[in-house]
Amino acid sequence: MRAVAAVVLAASLLACGPAAGSSDGPVELTVYAAASLRGAVEALTAAYKDVAHDTSLTVSAGASSALRAQIEQGAPADVFLSADTTNPAALVEAGLTAGDATVIAGNQLAITVPAGNPAGIAGAADLGRPGLKIIAAGEAVPVTTYADELVANLAALDGVPPGFASAYTANIASREDDVKAVVAKIELGEGDAAIVYRTDALASDVVATIDIPAEADVAASYAGVVIRSSAHPDDARVFLDWVSGPAAQAILATFGFSPPPPT
């Protein structure tokens, strides 16, 4: 239903559509997108067909760190949409992009638990409780960097037991390939809790959430780049500019993403 609503919304904002690209005739673009963007990017690409009729987009979603590695190894991507700014910046630094990165959206974190909260987690500080089974993403996955920042913020709060950060780390029972795999394990009840993106928690009808103290919360920034080896760099740039524009931002908002944070 979200995707359908997004297409209708984008169609109503044709005045904000992209300018024509440089290519004559049909253009095929491959978009590498962070796993947490999967549903949103499917809606974006569907909407983009209404404003760029000659452009078709193929989406490959996964952990941003893994997608970056594939690009570094020569994978044929045209646009990379990452769940952080670090991975795009690394590609810029390596000379693998056509121009600088563009921040396209913001997100927040959420603590998710299985339906019914069987472990009885009452608050964020409980993530350090002995014996808890935490599901996390791989250490190179952006959500892990954000989660580590959140854990450090929580550890600094009054009333949180000493050693909280170490206790949280000791409770990590498994590390998954990307944030969607983390959510799937919580949905199946294979873990007691996980730190994921707020948008992933909103997208699930199964998981419940535990409040994060406002003073500890972490803002995530998503950024995109055009890949230098793209056969259609101008068309790829037009798409990326559209993603950061009002029509696409309205679609992203329906999935819980916020506008790009101030720079």
VENHUQUI-V461426 format. One record per backbone hydrogen bond with DSSP energy under -0.5 kcal/mol. CO is the residue of the C=O (numbers start at 1). NH is the residue of the N-H. Records with the same first field share a line. If there is no record, write none. Layout:
# VENHUQUI-V461426
CO->NH, NH
This chain:
# VENHUQUI-V461426
1->5
2->6
3->7
4->8
5->9
6->10
7->11
8->12
10->13
11->14
13->16
14->17
27->29, 56
29->31, 58
30->32, 78, 79
31->33, 60
32->81
33->62
34->37
35->38
37->41
38->42
39->43
40->44
41->45
42->46
43->47
44->48
45->49
47->50
48->51, 52
52->55
54->27, 56
56->29
58->31
60->33
62->35
63->67
64->68
65->69
66->70
67->71
68->72
69->73
70->75
71->74
75->77
78->227
79->32
80->82, 225
81->34
82->223
84->223
85->89
86->90
87->91
88->92
89->93
90->94
91->96
92->95
96->228
97->99
102->224
105->222
106->258
107->220
108->198
110->112, 196
111->210
112->194
113->208
114->117
117->120
120->122
123->126
124->127
125->128
126->129
129->132
132->134
133->192, 193
134->173, 174
136->176
138->141
141->144, 145
142->146
143->147
144->148
145->149
146->150
147->151
148->152
149->153
150->154
151->155
152->156
153->156
154->157
157->160
161->164
163->167
164->168
165->169
166->170
167->171
168->171
169->172
171->134, 173
174->136
176->138
178->182
179->183
180->184
181->185
182->186
183->187
184->188
185->190
186->189
193->135
194->112, 196
196->110
197->201
198->202
199->203
200->204
201->204
208->113
210->111
211->124
213->216, 217
214->217
218->109
220->107
222->104, 105
223->82
224->102
225->80
226->98
227->230
230->233
232->236
233->237
234->238
235->239
236->240
237->241
238->242
239->243
240->244
242->245, 248
245->249
246->250
247->251
248->252
249->253
250->254
251->254, 255
252->255, 257
253->256
258->106
